[in-house]
Amino acid sequence: MSPMNRQAKEPLAIFGAGWVGLVTGACFADLGHEVTIRDVVPEKIERLRAGEVPFFEPGLGELIERNRERLTFTLDAAEAAASAELVFVCVDTPPTYSGDADLSRVWTVIDELPQLERRTVLVMKSTVPVGTGEKVRASLEKRGLSHIGYVSNPEFLAEGNAIGDFMNPDRVVVGAFVEGDGDRVAALYEPLETTIVRADVASAEMIKLAANAFLTTKISFINEIANVCELVGADVVKVAHGVGLDHRLGPHFLRAGAGWVVAALGKMSRLSSSWRAIRAISSSCSRQ
């Protein structure tokens, strides 16, 4: 991957030095942005400052090293947000015992935002339930930060190919309350020459949940078909191949088997709340 256009670009802050945060920060640095990545774990920041990546993602270590002069790692929320024009929220939202998304890390980021004077845009990369944007906006207004914009910009990265997914995305979703804020986020992705889906915040949040739910459906479906194939003596690999050649269905995520299930379990557990959210919305609409 060759470095992209190096003209002056808006400085960015990334809250959360996990998988999504580091990939997002490193890729934006490769696009020419000055990026400050903030995390709350001292050991993680120390390792990153020393040039170590705390997990494996193909090409990420090399990407960070190549863009080290544009990347800063810090524990200080105020330092991260001080010079940033856009602040990305990239923290985990793991499922709770009930299967709902745990937004505690998201709210920690919101609570720790300093009293910024200029119009900064808060960009939500973390996977959150529909309606989170409205709640965040209300929280910012209560703190006297109504001048801070909010944009939903969900991630669609796959582990093992995250850099490729970021640099060559199928689409980029941008949902904003204020059109100008959405314009600023959309402009960040212009060098990628991809489809930009512009929407309201609720629709952007729903796009992420719907995509996750559909992915879960395909994984679950082909494994159920594998069970039927075993009963009737059919070859599920041949069946999946034949089904996947239908352009209406496609071949992606139609691989059955225990190994595939294990690889998908982490993703599927995070997606269970997507199904719950969709069922709740559908049930609510049917009563109207």
N, C-alpha and C positions, 0 to 999 in steps of 0.2 A: 504494500500500500504506500503510495507516494504522498508526501505532505500536500495539503490543499492550499488554496489561496491564502496568502499571509497578510493581506491588507488589514488595517486596524479594525477590530471588531469589538463588540460589547463584552466587557469582563463578566464572568459568570461565577456563581457560587453553587456548590453541590453539598447538600446536607445528607450525609450518609455515605460512608466509604465501604459499602458492601458491594455485591456483585453489580447491581444496576448502577449505583453511584460511580464506581470506579470506571466502568465501561463508558458511561455517559461522559464523565469528566475527561477521560483520556481521549475519547473521540472528538469532543469539542475542542480540546487543545490541539489535536491534529488538524482541525479545521481553522486554526489560527487564533483561537480565543485564549485569553488569560483566565485560568480556572483555579479557584480556591476550593479545596475539598475539605469538609469538616466532619469529624466523627467524635464520639464521646469516649471511645476506648483508647487510652494512652498507648497501650502496646501496639495497636494497629497503626496509629499515626507514626510512632517511632519506626516501625518496620518500613512504612511507606517512605518516610524521609530518608531511610537508609537504602532505598532502592529495592526493597523486597515487596512482592505482591502476596497478600495473606491467603490467597486461594489460587487455583489454577483455572485459567481461561486462555485458550490458544491465542497467542499473539499479544496478549495484554501487557505482559512484562516489557516486551520490546517497544510497544506503543508508548507506554509511560516513560521509558528511558529516553526515547527519541524526542519526547516533548517535555522533558524535565524542566527546562527553563520557563515553560508556561504553566507549570503545575505547582501549586503550593498546598501543603497539608497542615491542618491546624486543629486544635481542640477548642478554639475560641469562636463562639458563634458571632460575636460582634466583629471580629477580624474578618471572618468569611464574608459577612454581608456588607461590610463597610464600603468596599469599592465595587461591588457587584451591581450590575444593572438588572440582572435576572437571577433569582434564587430558585434552584431546583430542589424539590423535596424527593429524595430517593431512599427513604428508610423502609425497612421491612414492615409489612402489615400481616403478621402470621395469623393463622386461624386460632380462635379461642376453643375451649372445650366444646362449646355449642356449635362451632363451625363458622361463627361470624368473624369478620376481620377485626383484629386488635389494632386500633388506631392510636394507641398510647404514644408510640414514637412520633407519629405525625403531629399530635397535639403538643408534644415536647418541643418540636421544631417551631411550631407557631408561637408557643409561649416564650421561647428564647429569642425570637426576632427582636433586634434592637429598635429603638425609635428612629427609623429612617426618615429623613427629611424629603428626599427626592421621590419621584414616582418609580419605585422598583416593582418588578412583576414577580409574583410568587408562582412557580410552575410546578404542578403536581405530577410527578412521574410515578409515585407509589400507587399501587392498586388499591382503590378505595370504593366504598359503596356509593351508589347514586345518592346525591344530596349532600355529599361531603363538602363540595365547593360552596354551597350556600351557607353551611355551618361555619366554614372557615372565614368566609367573607363577613358574617355576623360577628365572629370573634375578633377579627381585625378592627371592625368598626367600634366595638366596645373599648378597644385599647387606643382609640384615636388614630388608627392606621388605615382609615378609609381610602387614603390616597394610594395605598399599595394595591396593584392589580392582581388578579388571579386568573390563571389559565390551567386547564386540564390538558395534559400532554402525555397520555399513557404510553408505557413501553411495551414493545412486542418482540423482545429479544429471546433467543433460544440458547440455553447453555451449550457451550461448545462451538457456537457460531455467532456469538454476541456481537463481535466487532463487524463481521460481515453483515449482520442484520441491521446494525446501526448505520453503516456507511452505504448500504444498498437496500434500503427498506422497501417493503411492498407498498407502504403508505405511511404518512405521518398524520396523526390526528391532533387537531388543535381546537379546543373548546374554550371560549372566553365570554366573560360578562361584557367586556368593552372591546369593540372591534380593534381599536388601536393596540391593545395589549396582545391580542391574537396575532396581529400583523408582526409585532416584534418577535414573537416566538416562531412564527412561520418563516421569518427572514433567516433565522439561524440555520434552517435546513435547506435553503436555496441552493447551496453548492452541491447538494446530493441529487438534485434534478429528479425528484420523486413526486408522487401525487400527494398533495396536501389536502386533507379532509378538514374543512372548516365547519364548526358546529357550535351550538351553545354548550355550556358546561355539562348539563345533565346528559345530553346526547353523547358527548365525548366519554363521560364516565360509563354510560351504558354500552358504548361500542366495545370497550375493554371487557366488560362483564359478559356481553353476548359472545364475543370471540372466544373467551375462555370457556364458556359453557358449551359452545359448539365443539371445541377441541376435546373437552371431556366426553361429549357424546360419541365422537368418532372412536376414541380409545375404548370406551366401555362397549360400544356396539361391536367392534371387531372381535373383542374377547368373548362376547356372548356368542357370536357366530362361530368362533373357534370351538366352543363347547358343543354346539350343534353339529359341527363338522366331525368332531370326535365320535359322536353318537351314530352318525349315519355313514361314516367311513369316507368322508370327503377330505380333500387336502385344502386346509385353510389358506395356505400360501397362494395356491392357484385361484382360490375363490377371491381373495383380496386383490390379486393382480387383475382378475377379470372385472371386478367391481370398480377398481381404481382407474381403469382405462375409460370409464364413462366420464366425459368432460363435465358433466353436471355434478359429479361426486369428487373426482380427483383421487390420487393415490396416497396423499399425505396422511400420516397417522392411522394407517390401516395395517400396521404390523402387530400381529398377535403373538402371545407367548409370555412365559413367566418373566424372562429377562426384560422384555419391553414393559411389562406391568410394573416391575420394580423400578425401572428408570423413570416411569411416569408418575409413580405414587406421590412424590413430593409435589409435583405440579398439580396433580389431581386434588390433593388435600387442600391446596390453596384455592382451588377453583370451586370447592363445594359451596362456599358462600355465594358464588355467582349464581348457581342454580337456585339457591334459597331466595336470593334477591329477585330473580326473574319470576319464580313461582308466586312470590308475595305480590309483585306488581300485577301479574296476570290475574291473580285472585281478586285484587282490589278493583281492577278494571271491570271484571265480570259482574261485580256487584253494583256498578253504576248504571 
